[in-house]
């Protein structure tokens, strides 16, 4: 069952005389429980596609469906509500609030959505236990390593029980050990906790953990690999190189 889907998705910047196609007629279906990586050269449209799927930007033409909702039919308030309930975001630079303890950072999306503080904190504790940080709930972000901060960000993304977790270079600011810890948790997010996961990554080693890779170039899907979590980083690196130099 599709969790996210695009149809002829196109995003153009600039004027009609010199249009720049960030996305050009992209058709993509992401199924329930799938772990998908989006890869491609710099400027290929990876982040633009992520933002479109998350309802953070509007297409020039085409459609995006998220959990059977046509995003083009939703106003800003409805989009915000959908993002709060159906999406969890994990960004490269964590985006944690420095003055709040870890527990409060994770509980914040629930509190903003109207959940009582007591229930929100209980659910935050559960999410932090999932990512292996139950002994850090009272720490502030500056007291944690980068990998631990990203695990807090993942707990925050999970706490609302969304259908889809989206990560924009979620390991891009981490060393290799912390990167492995985070991507293994993302793998568990799909396998054990039943969430669909989409990440943008430049790292073939991280992409090798996923079920499928979609390769973009010049705003179009130009290739695809089905991995089922059994990918080979060197082969992915070689394929990226071929895509980058292809006409």
ChimeraX attribute file (.defattr): number of C-alpha atoms within 10 A of each C-alpha:
attribute: neighborCount
match mode: 1-to-1
recipient: residues
	/A:1	9
	/A:2	16
	/A:3	20
	/A:4	23
	/A:5	21
	/A:6	21
	/A:7	15
	/A:8	15
	/A:9	22
	/A:10	23
	/A:11	23
	/A:12	17
	/A:13	12
	/A:14	9
	/A:15	8
	/A:16	8
	/A:17	6
	/A:18	9
	/A:19	11
	/A:20	15
	/A:21	18
	/A:22	21
	/A:23	27
	/A:24	21
	/A:25	17
	/A:26	19
	/A:27	16
	/A:28	17
	/A:29	14
	/A:30	20
	/A:31	15
	/A:32	18
	/A:33	21
	/A:34	23
	/A:35	30
	/A:36	25
	/A:37	26
	/A:38	24
	/A:39	27
	/A:40	27
	/A:41	17
	/A:42	13
	/A:43	13
	/A:44	21
	/A:45	25
	/A:46	29
	/A:47	20
	/A:48	19
	/A:49	26
	/A:50	19
	/A:51	16
	/A:52	21
	/A:53	22
	/A:54	25
	/A:55	22
	/A:56	13
	/A:57	13
	/A:58	18
	/A:59	21
	/A:60	14
	/A:61	16
	/A:62	17
	/A:63	21
	/A:64	26
	/A:65	21
	/A:66	22
	/A:67	17
	/A:68	11
	/A:69	15
	/A:70	14
	/A:71	22
	/A:72	15
	/A:73	12
	/A:74	13
	/A:75	9
	/A:76	11
	/A:77	9
	/A:78	12
	/A:79	17
	/A:80	13
	/A:81	12
	/A:82	19
	/A:83	18
	/A:84	19
	/A:85	17
	/A:86	17
	/A:87	24
	/A:88	25
	/A:89	23
	/A:90	24
	/A:91	19
	/A:92	15
	/A:93	17
	/A:94	20
	/A:95	13
	/A:96	20
	/A:97	15
	/A:98	12
	/A:99	11
	/A:100	15
	/A:101	18
	/A:102	29
	/A:103	27
	/A:104	22
	/A:105	23
	/A:106	30
	/A:107	27
	/A:108	20
	/A:109	20
	/A:110	21
	/A:111	16
	/A:112	12
	/A:113	13
	/A:114	10
	/A:115	14
	/A:116	12
	/A:117	15
	/A:118	11
	/A:119	13
	/A:120	24
	/A:121	22
	/A:122	13
	/A:123	22
	/A:124	29
	/A:125	23
	/A:126	18
	/A:127	26
	/A:128	26
	/A:129	15
	/A:130	18
	/A:131	22
	/A:132	15
	/A:133	19
	/A:134	16
	/A:135	10
	/A:136	19
	/A:137	19
	/A:138	13
	/A:139	13
	/A:140	19
	/A:141	23
	/A:142	13
	/A:143	14
	/A:144	14
	/A:145	12
	/A:146	19
	/A:147	21
	/A:148	20
	/A:149	21
	/A:150	29
	/A:151	27
	/A:152	29
	/A:153	26
	/A:154	29
	/A:155	29
	/A:156	28
	/A:157	24
	/A:158	28
	/A:159	23
	/A:160	22
	/A:161	19
	/A:162	19
	/A:163	20
	/A:164	31
	/A:165	24
	/A:166	25
	/A:167	23
	/A:168	20
	/A:169	20
	/A:170	26
	/A:171	28
	/A:172	17
	/A:173	16
	/A:174	18
	/A:175	11
	/A:176	14
	/A:177	9
	/A:178	18
	/A:179	20
	/A:180	17
	/A:181	17
	/A:182	22
	/A:183	21
	/A:184	14
	/A:185	18
	/A:186	28
	/A:187	21
	/A:188	16
	/A:189	23
	/A:190	22
	/A:191	14
	/A:192	11
	/A:193	14
	/A:194	16
	/A:195	23
	/A:196	26
	/A:197	27
	/A:198	26
	/A:199	29
	/A:200	26
	/A:201	21
	/A:202	20
	/A:203	15
	/A:204	21
	/A:205	20
	/A:206	24
	/A:207	27
	/A:208	23
	/A:209	24
	/A:210	27
	/A:211	21
	/A:212	23
	/A:213	27
	/A:214	19
	/A:215	23
	/A:216	26
	/A:217	23
	/A:218	19
	/A:219	25
	/A:220	22
	/A:221	22
	/A:222	12
	/A:223	15
	/A:224	14
	/A:225	15
	/A:226	13
	/A:227	17
	/A:228	15
	/A:229	14
	/A:230	12
	/A:231	21
	/A:232	14
	/A:233	16
	/A:234	12
	/A:235	13
	/A:236	19
	/A:237	16
	/A:238	12
	/A:239	16
	/A:240	21
	/A:241	13
	/A:242	11
	/A:243	16
	/A:244	16
	/A:245	8
	/A:246	8
	/A:247	5
